[in-house]
């Protein structure tokens, strides 16, 4: 049993999962940092309020005894001692102490009893309040909050320097964890893709942890592959038996009928001769149906052994056109080719000629007298493009989903000869080469079938 190596570059699902988890983690960390920053800012502001409140209470106690001159003396002494450099104090708006970074008008706008954070003329931030002092006067007192703001900024930079590397490390760890977690899924995907491209049912999904859910899934898929492989093997054997058990009796029956048709003793009546001729034709028809069905089944189930060789696309197109030239002339249909020289690909030439001939046969058959069939070949984006276009009756829109089904015949084709297997066989051969077939059609305007084949085989 063969196994398929995992994708070392990781999976898109793992990267997407890591990205989403990283975004969620980043948002959670950002929300936490904002909350902590707000709490820190509030704590620093409460500390400044306590400092202001303690100093204000001391001044109010001095002024409460009617000793305003003593209060002014204390303020003058503190001013001279440099104790008020980080403070702003104004008594009755006419006597000011401390820093001189305020305009008089801005101080008068502060309401009594309110706490306000204001910007001074030098850009610094201050926490300021106005409170009653007694004797009909009030005091405006403020503290420079710039040092606390600097502490807060330092905290922010420290948090960023700490959180960002941790976040990146967490994202890397999540990426590794997601890759390891999703590795069994990549194994499964790689195995399915290998089977789809190579049609090798011996490939198996690697089971990394049999006890896990994904391990059990891998074991179930392997069991299913074994069952499918057994069924395909049985089908191969059944096809061989069908070919032997049906083709030989049909050949004998047709031979006996032909011998009876040419026998002179006893002489056959015209009616008997016609009956034998019809029977021989029906035997040939049954043999053709059986042969086509077997070829389609072999191609669809990957049992066809393609004989790859270098195929000249232009020569192939001209050969098929030459094969149907007489048929087209008899039907009154002009057959044209357009193929660039020098286009080659690796393919089974006989199978490819068979598929192309089926398309040309249908085009000539369903194109009325005076119409045109065009067969072209060109290289486009590393692919060989073979196209067969006609000016015939076209395909009814209701029939288009079914035209590749076995034995399907649309209403427009009921009156013509055919087995209803041509397009089924064409698609099976094209897909066996790793290609694809598409069609465009409109009623009474004609149809165009395009075969796209890789110019190198996908499964040698």
Steps between C-alpha positions, in 0.01 A plus 500: 500500500630844412459810706491862395735754661342792674526857383807640678398857425193468718138535407292802422254386766772495764621846405146635501431344838824644643415841356154499655628385838774762479245775429280383789800488732614845387155646562485337844844633593411846367180505706693391811770762445238774453323398822826492696607832349171660602530362851858627525396842373219514753735393779752771410224760481369392843854537637523855365159582648617372839812721483293801401242425766762470777663832410163673458386372838812647663439838335134498599593428862734800506246729334220367718644671805484837323872502447513591131823690549653189649373298200658746260821484700505121477439517126775760456744285697411189297536701181848615598598149602400358161231281653234631264681447169262214410196683635271781396321686777277807470316665787199709395648505146730789592786337684676221310774264607688215340562443131429786264370296206140611525309789358274686740198458278532122493511483881180702536309248288546221757181444700494455877495137617592348162810300408639583160795381293632794302792571268731785597664743260812280482297191409521332841192339656371615838234373739323809638210570741344805663381473864366746763768637733283690746432867565321520165806400303592189304825338400596350164758229543653271239777243465716427198388154375779474242720270714212255547423521128865419428476200732189390317674531162799304630261231616342489155835458329599231748175313440546526122859376525381204709170414333603523134774231517272282711222539245732410213623198694141396571409531129799286402408239760137500383618458141709200598218350704246553220735348244556193715128475573402531134777275369270193485254704292781597262596133478143415405482781244834405345396136472171586333677735257757232422229245425307750289802591287671161472198269543718289727270343758794352691572839665414512870454776756776504760358430848690709755287450811267198477322595824393848382187585303706594196699177533179298500379699197824422316457130583142509368613670179771238453243228553277666241790519254565130549134426428501721191822337380342157540192616310710640214702180486177301490369731229815444294450127527128535425574704190731230376232239563232708329723555199566128475149377584306742278724584209571140408132385492405812305776436249386140460138606463589754233716242319214248500260762370741599224542135402125454485468816291744375236379140507337380177335186636233553594449823313378794711199703418550877474326546834729250669807662346390842627437358846847341511658824377320698771613249762861528385479880523356478851782264603752749368319778682503304829869426456572869439300601809677241714840606372425869563363435848809299592729773369311770692504297822871429465577867445277626781638258757861550400538154348595620153867443426588806296784454252673837519703628207588832338194614307509774235177694551487640146548156344232353728250771403566456126469122527161521671380762250614282210318203653170691507549705183297263283225467761477880527481539121223243483309696766558830321707637788831681454778378730790739575811467716732751664795356687833662580802295408751385759253440786571169670385325816537170681179301452349173384462587132240233420279594795531870426418440131195302609376784724555767235334285233191461719465877528543550124252218431237670720571841345454370143196296600310790659599775254247556219600508134689816415641530852858503618714299744833641617775298668782697666809438714716753685725528803383726779652546848685168489193309384393356166160638400306286253167643389220378276242763405197466273208705373250225571180467699672559835415343834176562682570672837305232683723229349839658574530366860456144366697489173794315660281232660517153360231408245339846526354633178322835478176554314688654206710184454228237532452476126870452416724199531724463801546323831485796738851417622721730292529794740527269801798332338654834401486632854634176645799504262571869561486462878721190483762733345457749785307744280152644489227559243259794486225601263308809392184475297183679402197348322513546123834684528741211537730355765866519594683232697844573644748241626783629718788263561827552688790483258668269748324194640375514859533125550758327284 
